[in-house]
Amino acid sequence: MIRYIYASQLDAHAELAAEMFRDRAAQFRDRMGWDVTVDDLGWETDQYDAIDPLYVIAEDEDGHHAGSVRFLPTTGRTMLGEIFPHLMGGAPIRSPLIWECTRFCLSPKAAYGKDGAGVAQKLLLGGLQLGLEMGCTHSLGVFDRPMVRVYRRLGWSPEVLGSQDGISAGIWELSEGVADHFCGALGIDRAEAKGWLDASLSTLTPAATPVALPVRA
Amino acid sequence: MSARLEQFLGRLSDAATVDDAKAAVLSAVSDFGVEHLVFHAALPNGEQVSAFTYRPDWVETYVEQDFFRVDPVVLGCYGGFAPLDWKRLDWSKKAARVVMAESVAHGVGTQGYTVPMRGPGGQHAVLTMNATMSDDAWARFTGEVKNDMLLAAHYANEKIIALTTPAHAASQALSPRESDALTYLAKGQSRGQAAEQLKISEHTLRAYIESARFKLGAANVTHAVASALSRGLICP
């Protein structure tokens, strides 16, 4: 099951949100050694969680966080625009048809378990399905350079647009063909993947009054 | 890019004042073949710009009845960025059904598609297109035009911001790759040749060109090249 949830709607999914931010700490601070901010609750968050991004969240069969990724439109504030502009010559891509994807994360259970690749593929399929449905053509991302090999093994390689100090900016082309490939690899019917979005629609509307930070406010 | 979008963007880019731009935005109803269009932007300077084709009696009723407090379209789209088909909103509450029934009684279509937008400074805007169609016909229509609607909405918003906020130009700088892509096209190279020179795939070239077009507010690639040349952003 994939859920699509704006940050401002996470309070209706408190447990899932708490797991996501703790799993992000486990991935980005503990496993990858990034210099990220983790609070007293053990949550890893940054300033982009505070501007109401849209999360794509993979749940395991018990409804726990298995993996997640975060989307922001490139017409607005983005990590590439504000933190890594040098990766794209100082003026990153801005297009209504392209969203930025960051904080691609797997839970420790998924990362160390047998089905890590399956969860990752499901998450990529979830993001792809969202973009296609919304009329987008590409997705931009920032990632550790070695992740390129991981994405290639999963079956959807980004094209690297610029790299510095081991960090890369890359672009993925959204296509029906890749969605079909993931569905085949996962043994999921394409209609089921489309259904994820329909099932999330009550949360695909941001809270009328944007909140500063999810859940804890 | 479709002919419908190119026509619309051509008129939009010609607009020299906010009033011209509002008229151009509303003219999209004929390009897209819908009944109504609503555009609303909260500008970086705190001012609001709106344009709509709704009947005055509907606007009056809407304001009088405080419908914005219960309208699922307002509640569902404020602040977001994922386009929303009205069908996907929650119309189950009685107050929401009243809004729908009253809107139809005042000439508003039964189907709608709203594109919420975020600008670089956290600025917000929405553009809605609306018509009366069967669910099937509407699903086919939105499937066909959702890409164009997304672009039309954002170009409209950028145009309004550009006309009202001089500092906006800062977010419009082209990256070296975008300048290179336009330069090769200006020299008459094909997209395939340009992609080869830049050592990127054609689909990534397309993303650079789309981005450059958007930053320049250009209706098509020819216009983008001309605009970049006249601004001194490229020199072939």
Interface residues (C-beta under 8 A of the other chain):
Chain A: Y4 Y6 S8 I51 D52 L54 L72 P73 T74 T75 G76 R77 G81 M88 G89 G90 A91 P92 I93 R94 S95 P96 L97 I98 W99 L130 M134 G135 C136 T137 H138 E159 L161 I171 E173 D198 L201 S202 L204 T205 P206 A207 A208 P210
Chain B: V74 L75 G76 C77 Y78 G79 G80 F81 A82 P83 L84 R88 L89 D90 M117 R118 G119 P120 G122 K146 N147 M149 L150 L151 A153 H154 Y155 S171 A173 L174 S175 P176 R177 E178 I200 S201 H203 T204 R206 A207 Y208 E210 S211 F214 K215
